[in-house]
Amino acid sequence: MEDPSPFAHLIPYLPDEISVQIIARIPHSYHRTLCHVSRSWRSLLLGRLLLTLRSSLHCTEPTLCLSIRTQTYQSLWLVLTRGHSYSKPLPSPPLATVGSACTTVGPFVFVLGGCLSDDLSNVVQILDLRIGGQWFLGPCMSIARECAAASFLNGRIYAIGGCLPSSEAWAESLNLFDKNPQWVPIDSPVDLRSEFMSECVVFSSKILARAMGYSDAVAYDPSVVPYDPVQNTGSCSAWVSAPTGLDIGWNGSSVVVNGILYTYDSMREIKWYNAGTDKWRPLMGIDKDLPKFLNFARLVNFNGVLCVIWPQQTFGNKRKEMMVNWVGIGVTDLGSEGLHGSILWCETVALNMPYDSAIEHCVVAEF
């Protein structure tokens, strides 16, 4: 029996096991081109195996995505790349919803609900960032939502609020590893529910969600087994109010980087939360390097680096193109003196969008 042709393998004369290890180490910026090598290469580059292998080899790379909303309610998605002065456009979503929630899982950006033609929507739109970006629809939520909170933890996507507090599906989750994923409502105390949410992070293995206005922030621990009155087992403490100090000082864009919760608050400061004292403290060392007022600033975790993105202010409407500033901040723990920040980079990026547009979503996908 003749040996199979060497050209039947991913890489001629190499076993596929070795070829996969090689391909997994190639930066994903080349994947769109490599998809044209063969059907086998395309199948590998779009398969779960490569995502798992890149993660185990610590070869994943961050991709910073912005969703920009124009004054005419047009929704456009862009990618920002370090060292590039212009953004890269992505395909527009099939449905231009307003007030959607957003979270990422690997190379996928999940856009949940929002308002569509003056009606609330339960649609789930998914952007696959591999090979240039492609949109497809996911399982619809149990209930329509606007201004909800969204997060990903332990294989599940969570949607919280954005609907009437009396709704049974005020909180629900989607198990991405089910063969036929469906949204499942999560029991929650009615007295902790709020209609509209503004921030959501995963902190200390819990989901923290902050409501708009003066409602208390809530914390949800998925590891707590819900109480079963029939069997008299489980616990009612899966949902609790967030610690008082955290709740009082948490009033702006927020992100968790290396286990530390940061926020850009209403006092126009970047602060970090000390869980031991239940107090917020300012991030020292950056006040002279950043503008006093970062208009509509967003915080993101870019591969373990705290980043701040904000649109440049326009004076006299002379500029026709929207520009954003992108700053990376290195953080050092000085013990009792707190956390000290230093500017790692500061870049300005042109978005090729009308100057009066706004940032709707700012997320990082890792794959």
C-alpha contacts under 8 A as a table, 3 or more apart, distances in Angstrom:
res1	aa1	res2	aa2	distance
4	P	8	A	7.07
5	S	8	A	5.53
5	S	9	H	7.89
6	P	9	H	5.90
6	P	11	I	7.97
6	P	12	P	4.82
6	P	13	Y	5.02
6	P	14	L	7.68
7	F	10	L	7.47
7	F	11	I	7.07
7	F	12	P	4.81
7	F	13	Y	7.35
8	A	12	P	7.18
9	H	12	P	5.58
9	H	13	Y	7.35
9	H	14	L	7.05
9	H	15	P	6.91
9	H	16	D	6.13
10	L	14	L	7.81
10	L	16	D	6.00
10	L	19	S	6.35
10	L	20	V	7.94
10	L	40	S	6.73
10	L	41	W	6.66
11	I	14	L	5.71
11	I	15	P	7.72
11	I	16	D	7.26
11	I	19	S	6.03
14	L	18	I	6.65
14	L	19	S	6.43
15	P	18	I	5.56
15	P	19	S	6.36
16	D	19	S	4.77
16	D	20	V	5.95
17	E	20	V	5.47
17	E	21	Q	6.65
18	I	21	Q	5.15
18	I	22	I	6.43
19	S	22	I	5.08
19	S	23	I	6.14
20	V	23	I	5.10
20	V	24	A	5.97
20	V	50	L	7.69
21	Q	24	A	5.27
21	Q	25	R	6.83
21	Q	53	L	7.82
22	I	25	R	5.55
22	I	26	I	7.11
23	I	26	I	5.38
24	A	50	L	6.09
24	A	53	L	6.63
24	A	54	R	5.53
24	A	59	C	7.49
25	R	54	R	6.95
25	R	59	C	6.12
26	I	30	Y	7.16
26	I	31	H	7.88
27	P	30	Y	6.01
27	P	31	H	7.38
27	P	59	C	7.96
27	P	61	E	7.66
28	H	31	H	5.01
28	H	32	R	7.85
28	H	61	E	7.58
28	H	130	R	7.67
28	H	367	F	7.85
29	S	32	R	7.04
30	Y	33	T	5.59
30	Y	34	L	6.27
31	H	34	L	4.88
31	H	35	C	6.12
31	H	45	L	6.87
31	H	130	R	7.40
31	H	131	I	5.92
32	R	35	C	5.46
32	R	36	H	7.62
32	R	130	R	7.26
32	R	131	I	4.01
32	R	132	G	6.46
33	T	36	H	5.87
33	T	37	V	7.72
33	T	131	I	7.79
34	L	37	V	5.41
34	L	41	W	6.98
34	L	42	R	7.33
35	C	38	S	6.64
35	C	39	R	7.44
35	C	41	W	5.77
35	C	42	R	4.33
35	C	45	L	6.96
35	C	131	I	7.66
36	H	39	R	7.54
36	H	41	W	7.67
36	H	42	R	6.95
37	V	41	W	6.27
37	V	42	R	7.54
38	S	41	W	5.23
38	S	42	R	6.34
39	R	42	R	5.05
39	R	43	S	6.06
40	S	43	S	5.12
40	S	44	L	6.19
41	W	44	L	5.12
41	W	45	L	6.07
42	R	45	L	5.13
42	R	46	L	6.17
43	S	46	L	5.36
43	S	47	G	5.95
44	L	47	G	5.07
44	L	49	L	7.25
44	L	50	L	6.48
45	L	50	L	6.35
46	L	50	L	7.65
46	L	130	R	7.25
47	G	50	L	6.04
47	G	51	L	7.14
48	R	51	L	5.18
48	R	52	T	6.25
49	L	52	T	5.24
49	L	53	L	6.10
50	L	53	L	5.02
50	L	54	R	5.95
51	L	54	R	5.28
51	L	55	S	6.24
51	L	106	G	7.79
51	L	367	F	6.45
52	T	55	S	5.21
52	T	56	S	6.29
53	L	56	S	5.10
53	L	57	L	6.11
54	R	57	L	5.11
54	R	58	H	6.01
54	R	59	C	4.88
54	R	60	T	5.61
54	R	367	F	7.36
55	S	58	H	5.01
55	S	59	C	6.07
55	S	60	T	5.70
55	S	367	F	7.39
56	S	59	C	7.70
60	T	366	E	6.01
60	T	367	F	4.61
61	E	303	N	7.38
61	E	366	E	5.45
61	E	367	F	5.51
62	P	302	F	6.27
62	P	303	N	5.91
62	P	364	V	6.24
62	P	365	A	5.64
62	P	366	E	4.46
62	P	367	F	6.68
63	T	79	V	7.01
63	T	80	L	7.43
63	T	81	T	7.53
63	T	302	F	7.99
63	T	364	V	5.41
63	T	365	A	5.14
63	T	366	E	6.28
64	L	79	V	5.72
64	L	80	L	5.53
64	L	81	T	7.24
64	L	302	F	7.47
64	L	362	C	7.33
64	L	363	V	5.98
64	L	364	V	4.52
64	L	365	A	6.60
65	C	77	W	6.90
65	C	78	L	5.61
65	C	79	V	4.61
65	C	80	L	6.37
65	C	361	H	7.91
65	C	362	C	5.85
65	C	363	V	5.42
65	C	364	V	6.06
65	C	365	A	7.65
66	L	77	W	5.64
66	L	78	L	5.22
66	L	79	V	6.38
66	L	80	L	7.67
66	L	359	I	6.79
66	L	360	E	7.47
66	L	361	H	5.64
66	L	362	C	4.67
66	L	363	V	6.66
67	S	75	S	6.69
67	S	76	L	5.67
67	S	77	W	4.49
67	S	78	L	6.49
67	S	359	I	6.00
67	S	360	E	5.35
67	S	361	H	4.82
67	S	362	C	6.47
68	I	75	S	5.81
68	I	76	L	5.23
68	I	77	W	6.23
68	I	78	L	7.79
68	I	357	S	6.57
68	I	358	A	5.65
68	I	359	I	4.74
68	I	360	E	5.56
68	I	361	H	7.22
69	R	72	T	7.93
69	R	73	Y	5.74
69	R	74	Q	5.65
69	R	75	S	4.93
69	R	76	L	6.64
69	R	357	S	5.65
69	R	358	A	5.28
69	R	359	I	6.29
69	R	360	E	6.05
70	T	73	Y	5.15
70	T	74	Q	5.26
70	T	75	S	6.80
70	T	353	M	7.93
70	T	354	P	7.09
70	T	356	D	7.13
70	T	357	S	4.40
70	T	358	A	6.47
71	Q	74	Q	7.38
71	Q	356	D	6.99
71	Q	357	S	6.07
73	Y	96	A	7.74
73	Y	98	V	7.52
74	Q	96	A	6.69
75	S	92	S	6.76
75	S	93	P	7.47
75	S	96	A	5.81
75	S	97	T	7.79
76	L	89	P	7.79
76	L	90	L	7.44
76	L	91	P	7.58
76	L	92	S	5.45
76	L	93	P	7.71
77	W	89	P	6.23
77	W	90	L	5.28
77	W	91	P	6.86
77	W	92	S	6.30
78	L	87	S	6.18
78	L	88	K	5.47
78	L	89	P	4.49
78	L	90	L	5.35
78	L	351	L	7.75
79	V	87	S	5.67
79	V	88	K	5.01
79	V	89	P	6.39
79	V	90	L	7.14
80	L	84	H	7.61
80	L	86	Y	7.61
80	L	87	S	5.09
80	L	88	K	6.58
80	L	349	V	7.66
81	T	84	H	5.66
81	T	87	S	7.04
82	R	347	E	7.96
83	G	347	E	7.52
84	H	87	S	7.25
84	H	349	V	7.16
85	S	347	E	7.64
85	S	348	T	6.35
85	S	349	V	4.57
85	S	350	A	6.11
86	Y	349	V	5.23
86	Y	350	A	4.82
86	Y	351	L	6.15
86	Y	352	N	7.77
87	S	349	V	6.54
87	S	350	A	6.34
87	S	351	L	5.38
87	S	352	N	7.70
90	L	132	G	6.99
90	L	133	G	6.12
91	P	133	G	6.50
91	P	134	Q	6.80
91	P	135	W	7.56
93	P	96	A	6.35
93	P	125	Q	7.38
93	P	127	L	7.85
93	P	135	W	6.27
94	P	125	Q	7.97
94	P	135	W	7.21
95	L	116	L	7.62
95	L	125	Q	7.99
96	A	116	L	6.91
97	T	100	S	6.44
97	T	113	G	7.23
97	T	114	G	5.11
97	T	115	C	5.18
97	T	116	L	4.95
98	V	114	G	5.08
98	V	115	C	4.92
98	V	116	L	6.70
98	V	146	E	7.85
99	G	113	G	7.70
99	G	114	G	4.60
99	G	115	C	6.09
99	G	146	E	5.34
99	G	147	C	5.07
100	S	111	V	6.28
100	S	112	L	5.45
100	S	113	G	5.09
100	S	114	G	3.90
100	S	115	C	7.24
100	S	145	R	7.72
100	S	146	E	5.81
100	S	147	C	5.88
100	S	148	A	6.99
101	A	111	V	5.75
101	A	112	L	5.01
101	A	113	G	6.72
101	A	114	G	7.19
101	A	146	E	7.57
101	A	147	C	6.29
101	A	148	A	5.54
101	A	149	A	5.85
101	A	150	A	5.73
102	C	109	V	7.08
102	C	110	F	5.60
102	C	111	V	4.67
102	C	112	L	6.12
102	C	149	A	7.78
102	C	150	A	5.88
102	C	151	S	7.62
102	C	361	H	7.07
102	C	363	V	7.93
103	T	109	V	5.98
103	T	110	F	5.39
103	T	111	V	6.92
103	T	150	A	5.90
103	T	151	S	5.48
103	T	152	F	6.77
103	T	363	V	7.17
104	T	107	P	7.30
104	T	108	F	5.63
104	T	109	V	4.48
104	T	110	F	5.88
104	T	151	S	7.79
104	T	152	F	7.17
104	T	363	V	7.19
104	T	364	V	7.11
104	T	365	A	5.79
105	V	108	F	5.19
105	V	109	V	6.52
105	V	110	F	7.70
105	V	152	F	6.96
105	V	365	A	6.84
105	V	366	E	7.69
106	G	365	A	5.76
106	G	366	E	5.07
106	G	367	F	5.14
107	P	128	D	5.86
107	P	129	L	5.35
107	P	130	R	6.48
107	P	365	A	5.52
107	P	366	E	6.07
107	P	367	F	5.31
108	F	126	I	6.37
108	F	127	L	5.46
108	F	128	D	4.75
108	F	129	L	6.23
108	F	365	A	6.97
109	V	126	I	5.54
109	V	127	L	4.96
109	V	128	D	6.70
109	V	129	L	7.72
109	V	365	A	7.21
110	F	124	V	6.81
110	F	125	Q	5.94
110	F	126	I	4.69
110	F	127	L	6.61
111	V	124	V	5.78
111	V	125	Q	5.09
111	V	126	I	6.21
112	L	122	N	7.08
112	L	123	V	6.33
112	L	124	V	4.78
112	L	125	Q	6.56
112	L	145	R	7.77
112	L	150	A	7.75
112	L	159	A	7.88
113	G	120	L	7.12
113	G	121	S	4.86
113	G	122	N	4.70
113	G	123	V	5.12
113	G	124	V	6.13
113	G	141	M	7.95
113	G	144	A	6.26
113	G	145	R	5.22
113	G	146	E	6.10
114	G	120	L	5.89
114	G	121	S	5.54
114	G	122	N	7.51
114	G	144	A	7.75
114	G	145	R	5.86
114	G	146	E	4.38
114	G	147	C	6.81
115	C	118	D	5.85
115	C	119	D	5.42
115	C	120	L	4.48
115	C	121	S	5.83
115	C	145	R	7.79
115	C	146	E	6.08
116	L	119	D	5.21
116	L	120	L	6.08
116	L	121	S	6.25
120	L	144	A	5.40
120	L	145	R	5.89
120	L	146	E	6.29
121	S	143	I	7.91
121	S	144	A	4.54
121	S	145	R	6.00
121	S	146	E	7.50
122	N	140	C	5.54
122	N	141	M	5.06
122	N	142	S	6.98
122	N	143	I	5.61
122	N	144	A	3.88
122	N	145	R	6.02
123	V	137	L	7.58
123	V	138	G	7.59
123	V	139	P	7.51
123	V	140	C	4.88
123	V	141	M	6.57
123	V	144	A	7.59
124	V	137	L	5.88
124	V	138	G	5.14
124	V	139	P	6.31
124	V	140	C	5.51
124	V	141	M	7.10
125	Q	135	W	6.91
125	Q	136	F	6.05
125	Q	137	L	4.72
125	Q	138	G	5.96
126	I	135	W	5.58
126	I	136	F	5.39
126	I	137	L	5.87
126	I	138	G	6.45
127	L	133	G	6.38
127	L	134	Q	5.60
127	L	135	W	4.51
127	L	136	F	6.65
128	D	133	G	5.21
128	D	134	Q	5.13
128	D	135	W	6.23
129	L	132	G	5.99
129	L	133	G	4.15
129	L	134	Q	6.65
130	R	133	G	5.63
130	R	134	Q	7.77
139	P	181	P	7.04
139	P	182	Q	6.30
139	P	183	W	7.43
140	C	182	Q	7.97
140	C	183	W	7.53
141	M	144	A	6.89
141	M	182	Q	7.96
141	M	183	W	5.75
142	S	169	A	6.67
142	S	172	E	7.88
142	S	183	W	6.24
142	S	184	V	7.57
142	S	185	P	7.64
143	I	163	C	7.76
143	I	169	A	6.69
144	A	162	G	7.97
144	A	163	C	6.99
145	R	148	A	6.19
145	R	161	G	7.26
145	R	162	G	4.60
145	R	163	C	5.28
146	E	162	G	4.63
146	E	163	C	6.80
146	E	196	F	7.42
147	C	161	G	7.60
147	C	162	G	4.90
147	C	196	F	5.46
147	C	197	M	5.75
147	C	198	S	6.84
148	A	159	A	6.67
148	A	160	I	5.67
148	A	161	G	4.88
148	A	162	G	3.92
148	A	163	C	7.59
148	A	196	F	6.01
148	A	197	M	5.14
148	A	198	S	7.23
149	A	158	Y	7.90
149	A	159	A	5.70
149	A	160	I	4.98
149	A	161	G	6.37
149	A	162	G	7.33
149	A	197	M	5.58
149	A	198	S	6.72
149	A	199	E	6.33
149	A	200	C	5.56
149	A	209	A	6.55
150	A	157	I	7.13
150	A	158	Y	5.46
150	A	159	A	4.73
150	A	160	I	6.41
150	A	200	C	6.37
151	S	157	I	5.78
151	S	158	Y	5.34
151	S	159	A	7.02
151	S	200	C	6.63
151	S	201	V	6.63
151	S	202	V	7.09
151	S	207	I	7.45
152	F	155	G	6.98
152	F	156	R	5.66
152	F	157	I	4.48
152	F	158	Y	6.18
152	F	202	V	7.75
153	L	156	R	5.47
153	L	157	I	6.60
153	L	158	Y	7.87
153	L	202	V	7.29
153	L	205	S	7.85
155	G	175	N	6.13
155	G	176	L	5.97
155	G	177	F	6.84
156	R	173	S	6.18
156	R	174	L	5.34
156	R	175	N	4.60
156	R	176	L	5.92
157	I	173	S	5.41
157	I	174	L	5.15
157	I	175	N	6.77
157	I	176	L	7.48
158	Y	171	A	7.25
158	Y	172	E	5.86
158	Y	173	S	4.41
158	Y	174	L	6.62
159	A	171	A	5.70
159	A	172	E	5.52
159	A	173	S	6.26
160	I	170	W	6.00
160	I	171	A	4.40
160	I	172	E	6.69
160	I	197	M	7.70
160	I	209	A	7.76
161	G	164	L	7.52
161	G	165	P	7.16
161	G	170	W	5.26
161	G	171	A	6.25
161	G	193	R	7.32
161	G	194	S	6.44
161	G	195	E	5.48
161	G	196	F	5.89
161	G	197	M	6.19
162	G	170	W	7.75
162	G	195	E	5.34
162	G	196	F	4.73
162	G	197	M	6.39
163	C	167	S	7.03
163	C	170	W	6.51
163	C	195	E	5.37
163	C	196	F	7.05
164	L	167	S	5.55
164	L	170	W	7.24
164	L	194	S	7.77
164	L	195	E	5.39
165	P	170	W	6.20
165	P	190	V	6.85
165	P	193	R	5.37
165	P	194	S	5.64
165	P	195	E	5.43
166	S	170	W	7.32
166	S	190	V	6.89
167	S	170	W	5.16
168	E	171	A	7.82
168	E	185	P	7.03
168	E	187	D	7.56
169	A	172	E	5.84
169	A	184	V	7.91
169	A	185	P	4.74
169	A	186	I	6.69
169	A	187	D	7.92
170	W	185	P	7.44
170	W	186	I	7.72
170	W	188	S	7.91
170	W	193	R	7.64
171	A	185	P	5.90
171	A	186	I	5.33
171	A	187	D	7.35
171	A	188	S	7.33
172	E	183	W	6.25
172	E	184	V	5.28
172	E	185	P	4.05
172	E	186	I	4.97
173	S	183	W	5.40
173	S	184	V	5.41
173	S	185	P	6.55
173	S	186	I	7.12
174	L	181	P	6.36
174	L	182	Q	5.86
174	L	183	W	4.65
174	L	184	V	6.45
175	N	178	D	5.78
175	N	181	P	5.89
175	N	182	Q	7.21
175	N	183	W	7.58
176	L	181	P	6.01
177	F	181	P	7.23
178	D	181	P	4.99
187	D	226	P	7.94
188	S	192	L	7.66
188	S	193	R	7.76
188	S	239	W	6.46
189	P	192	L	5.69
189	P	193	R	7.02
189	P	239	W	7.23
190	V	193	R	5.40
192	L	216	D	7.58
192	L	218	V	6.91
192	L	240	V	7.66
192	L	241	S	7.10
194	S	197	M	7.20
194	S	211	A	6.22
194	S	215	S	6.84
195	E	211	A	7.60
196	F	211	A	5.84
196	F	212	M	5.79
197	M	200	C	7.98
197	M	209	A	6.97
197	M	210	R	5.75
197	M	211	A	4.02
197	M	212	M	5.33
198	S	209	A	7.68
198	S	210	R	5.81
198	S	211	A	5.49
198	S	212	M	5.47
199	E	209	A	5.75
199	E	210	R	5.13
199	E	211	A	7.17
199	E	252	G	7.86
199	E	253	S	6.95
199	E	254	S	7.09
200	C	207	I	7.06
200	C	208	L	5.55
200	C	209	A	4.37
200	C	210	R	6.31
200	C	254	S	7.97
201	V	207	I	5.92
201	V	208	L	5.38
201	V	209	A	6.72
201	V	254	S	7.47
201	V	255	V	6.46
201	V	256	V	6.93
202	V	205	S	6.24
202	V	206	K	5.57
202	V	207	I	4.63
202	V	208	L	6.16
202	V	256	V	7.22
203	F	206	K	5.33
203	F	207	I	6.32
203	F	208	L	6.81
203	F	256	V	6.75
203	F	259	G	7.00
203	F	260	I	7.89
203	F	261	L	7.12
204	S	259	G	7.22
205	S	221	D	7.10
206	K	219	A	6.38
206	K	220	Y	5.56
206	K	221	D	4.78
206	K	222	P	7.05
207	I	219	A	5.53
207	I	220	Y	5.07
207	I	221	D	6.57
208	L	217	A	7.02
208	L	218	V	5.79
208	L	219	A	4.55
208	L	220	Y	6.57
208	L	242	A	7.41
209	A	217	A	5.66
209	A	218	V	5.45
209	A	219	A	6.50
210	R	215	S	7.94
210	R	216	D	6.96
210	R	217	A	4.28
210	R	218	V	6.54
210	R	247	D	7.97
210	R	250	W	7.96
211	A	214	Y	7.49
211	A	215	S	5.79
211	A	216	D	6.72
211	A	217	A	5.99
212	M	215	S	6.79
216	D	241	S	6.65
216	D	242	A	7.24
216	D	247	D	6.59
217	A	241	S	6.12
217	A	242	A	5.39
217	A	247	D	5.79
218	V	239	W	6.95
218	V	240	V	5.85
218	V	241	S	4.51
218	V	242	A	4.94
219	A	238	A	7.97
219	A	239	W	5.73
219	A	240	V	5.39
219	A	241	S	5.96
219	A	242	A	5.45
220	Y	238	A	5.50
220	Y	239	W	4.64
220	Y	240	V	6.67
221	D	224	V	5.87
221	D	238	A	5.00
221	D	239	W	6.65
222	P	225	V	7.69
222	P	238	A	6.70
223	S	238	A	7.79
224	V	234	G	7.43
224	V	235	S	6.77
224	V	237	S	7.31
224	V	238	A	5.32
225	V	234	G	4.90
225	V	235	S	6.06
225	V	238	A	7.49
226	P	233	T	7.95
226	P	234	G	5.04
226	P	235	S	5.30
226	P	236	C	6.19
226	P	238	A	6.89
227	Y	232	N	7.02
227	Y	233	T	5.62
227	Y	234	G	4.03
227	Y	235	S	4.44
227	Y	236	C	5.46
228	D	231	Q	5.53
228	D	232	N	5.40
228	D	233	T	5.27
228	D	234	G	6.07
228	D	235	S	7.96
229	P	232	N	4.73
229	P	233	T	7.01
235	S	238	A	6.97
236	C	239	W	7.31
237	S	240	V	6.22
242	A	246	L	6.74
242	A	247	D	6.05
243	P	246	L	5.37
243	P	247	D	6.15
243	P	278	D	6.95
244	T	247	D	5.15
244	T	248	I	6.17
244	T	278	D	7.43
245	G	248	I	5.29
245	G	249	G	6.37
245	G	278	D	5.00
245	G	279	K	5.31
245	G	280	W	7.37
246	L	249	G	5.58
246	L	250	W	5.92
246	L	273	Y	6.93
246	L	278	D	6.08
246	L	279	K	6.47
246	L	280	W	7.07
247	D	250	W	5.33
248	I	251	N	7.58
249	G	265	D	7.54
249	G	279	K	7.79
249	G	280	W	6.34
250	W	263	T	6.68
250	W	265	D	6.96
251	N	263	T	7.45
251	N	264	Y	7.73
251	N	265	D	5.40
251	N	266	S	6.44
252	G	263	T	5.76
252	G	264	Y	5.17
252	G	265	D	4.53
252	G	266	S	6.38
253	S	263	T	5.50
253	S	264	Y	5.48
253	S	265	D	7.17
253	S	297	A	7.13
253	S	298	R	5.54
253	S	299	L	6.02
254	S	261	L	7.08
254	S	262	Y	5.44
254	S	263	T	4.18
254	S	264	Y	6.52
254	S	298	R	7.50
254	S	299	L	5.78
254	S	300	V	7.63
255	V	261	L	5.81
255	V	262	Y	5.47
255	V	263	T	6.64
255	V	299	L	5.90
255	V	300	V	5.72
255	V	301	N	6.60
256	V	259	G	5.90
256	V	260	I	5.26
256	V	261	L	4.38
256	V	262	Y	6.17
256	V	300	V	7.98
256	V	301	N	6.86
257	V	260	I	5.32
257	V	261	L	6.62
257	V	262	Y	7.66
257	V	301	N	5.62
257	V	304	G	5.87
257	V	305	V	6.91
257	V	306	L	6.33
258	N	304	G	6.19
260	I	272	W	6.86
260	I	273	Y	6.90
261	L	272	W	5.63
261	L	273	Y	5.54
262	Y	270	I	6.80
262	Y	271	K	5.54
262	Y	272	W	4.35
262	Y	273	Y	6.42
263	T	270	I	5.65
263	T	271	K	5.42
263	T	272	W	6.45
263	T	299	L	7.35
264	Y	268	R	6.23
264	Y	269	E	5.50
264	Y	270	I	4.47
264	Y	271	K	6.40
264	Y	297	A	7.30
264	Y	298	R	7.70
264	Y	299	L	7.36
265	D	268	R	5.41
265	D	269	E	5.71
265	D	270	I	6.58
265	D	271	K	7.32
266	S	269	E	7.48
268	R	292	K	7.07
268	R	293	F	6.11
268	R	294	L	7.11
269	E	282	P	6.79
269	E	283	L	7.89
270	I	282	P	6.03
270	I	283	L	5.79
271	K	280	W	6.10
271	K	281	R	5.30
271	K	282	P	4.19
271	K	283	L	5.25
272	W	280	W	5.48
272	W	281	R	5.41
272	W	282	P	6.27
272	W	283	L	6.49
273	Y	278	D	7.07
273	Y	279	K	5.91
273	Y	280	W	4.47
273	Y	281	R	6.39
274	N	277	T	5.69
274	N	278	D	5.64
274	N	279	K	5.42
274	N	280	W	6.04
274	N	281	R	7.23
275	A	278	D	4.84
275	A	279	K	7.00
281	R	338	G	7.62
282	P	339	L	8.00
283	L	286	I	7.27
283	L	338	G	7.68
283	L	339	L	5.69
283	L	340	H	5.82
283	L	341	G	6.26
284	M	287	D	7.14
284	M	338	G	7.76
284	M	339	L	6.32
284	M	340	H	4.67
284	M	341	G	5.89
285	G	288	K	7.33
285	G	340	H	5.53
285	G	341	G	5.24
285	G	342	S	6.33
286	I	289	D	5.20
286	I	290	L	6.25
286	I	340	H	7.93
286	I	341	G	5.80
286	I	342	S	6.12
286	I	343	I	7.15
287	D	290	L	5.71
287	D	291	P	7.67
287	D	292	K	7.47
288	K	291	P	7.63
289	D	343	I	7.38
291	P	294	L	6.32
294	L	297	A	5.39
294	L	310	W	6.17
294	L	311	P	7.99
295	N	310	W	6.11
295	N	311	P	6.53
295	N	312	Q	7.51
295	N	313	Q	7.25
296	F	310	W	5.96
296	F	311	P	7.12
296	F	359	I	7.95
297	A	308	V	6.49
297	A	309	I	5.61
297	A	310	W	4.38
297	A	311	P	7.46
298	R	308	V	5.65
298	R	309	I	5.20
298	R	310	W	6.25
298	R	362	C	6.88
299	L	306	L	7.07
299	L	307	C	5.63
299	L	308	V	4.77
299	L	309	I	6.54
300	V	306	L	6.20
300	V	307	C	5.29
300	V	308	V	6.64
300	V	362	C	7.35
300	V	363	V	6.69
300	V	364	V	7.00
301	N	304	G	5.78
301	N	305	V	5.69
301	N	306	L	5.25
301	N	307	C	6.24
301	N	364	V	7.02
302	F	305	V	5.04
302	F	306	L	6.43
302	F	307	C	6.44
302	F	364	V	6.56
303	N	366	E	7.97
305	V	328	G	6.35
305	V	329	I	6.28
305	V	330	G	6.29
306	L	328	G	5.92
306	L	329	I	5.26
306	L	330	G	6.83
306	L	331	V	7.79
307	C	326	W	7.04
307	C	327	V	5.51
307	C	328	G	4.48
307	C	329	I	5.98
308	V	325	N	7.96
308	V	326	W	5.90
308	V	327	V	5.26
308	V	328	G	6.65
308	V	329	I	8.00
309	I	324	V	6.70
309	I	325	N	5.61
309	I	326	W	4.65
309	I	327	V	6.53
310	W	324	V	5.49
310	W	325	N	5.50
310	W	326	W	6.94
311	P	322	M	7.27
311	P	323	M	5.82
311	P	324	V	4.12
311	P	325	N	6.20
311	P	358	A	7.84
311	P	359	I	7.83
312	Q	322	M	7.51
312	Q	323	M	5.57
312	Q	324	V	5.37
312	Q	325	N	6.54
314	T	317	N	5.74
314	T	318	K	7.18
314	T	319	R	6.62
314	T	355	Y	7.56
315	F	318	K	6.70
317	N	320	K	7.21
317	N	355	Y	7.94
319	R	322	M	7.64
319	R	355	Y	6.57
320	K	354	P	5.86
320	K	355	Y	5.26
321	E	350	A	7.00
321	E	351	L	6.99
321	E	352	N	5.67
321	E	353	M	5.43
321	E	354	P	5.04
321	E	355	Y	4.61
322	M	350	A	6.20
322	M	351	L	5.64
322	M	352	N	6.43
322	M	353	M	5.27
322	M	354	P	5.50
322	M	355	Y	3.88
322	M	356	D	6.97
322	M	357	S	6.93
323	M	348	T	6.79
323	M	349	V	5.65
323	M	350	A	4.60
323	M	351	L	5.92
323	M	355	Y	7.29
324	V	348	T	5.72
324	V	349	V	5.41
324	V	350	A	6.64
324	V	351	L	7.50
325	N	346	C	7.06
325	N	347	E	5.75
325	N	348	T	4.52
325	N	349	V	6.41
326	W	345	W	7.91
326	W	346	C	5.69
326	W	347	E	5.17
326	W	348	T	6.19
326	W	349	V	7.60
327	V	343	I	7.02
327	V	344	L	7.36
327	V	345	W	5.55
327	V	346	C	4.40
327	V	347	E	6.45
328	G	343	I	6.00
328	G	344	L	5.21
328	G	345	W	5.23
328	G	346	C	6.63
329	I	341	G	6.02
329	I	342	S	5.47
329	I	343	I	4.70
329	I	344	L	5.42
329	I	345	W	7.41
330	G	341	G	5.50
330	G	342	S	5.19
330	G	343	I	6.31
330	G	344	L	6.10
331	V	339	L	6.45
331	V	340	H	5.60
331	V	341	G	4.49
331	V	342	S	6.55
332	T	339	L	5.67
332	T	340	H	5.18
332	T	341	G	6.37
333	D	338	G	6.15
333	D	339	L	4.66
333	D	340	H	6.42
334	L	337	E	5.35
334	L	338	G	5.40
334	L	339	L	5.80
334	L	340	H	6.84
335	G	338	G	5.55
335	G	339	L	7.54
343	I	346	C	7.29
353	M	357	S	6.94
354	P	357	S	5.67
359	I	362	C	7.14
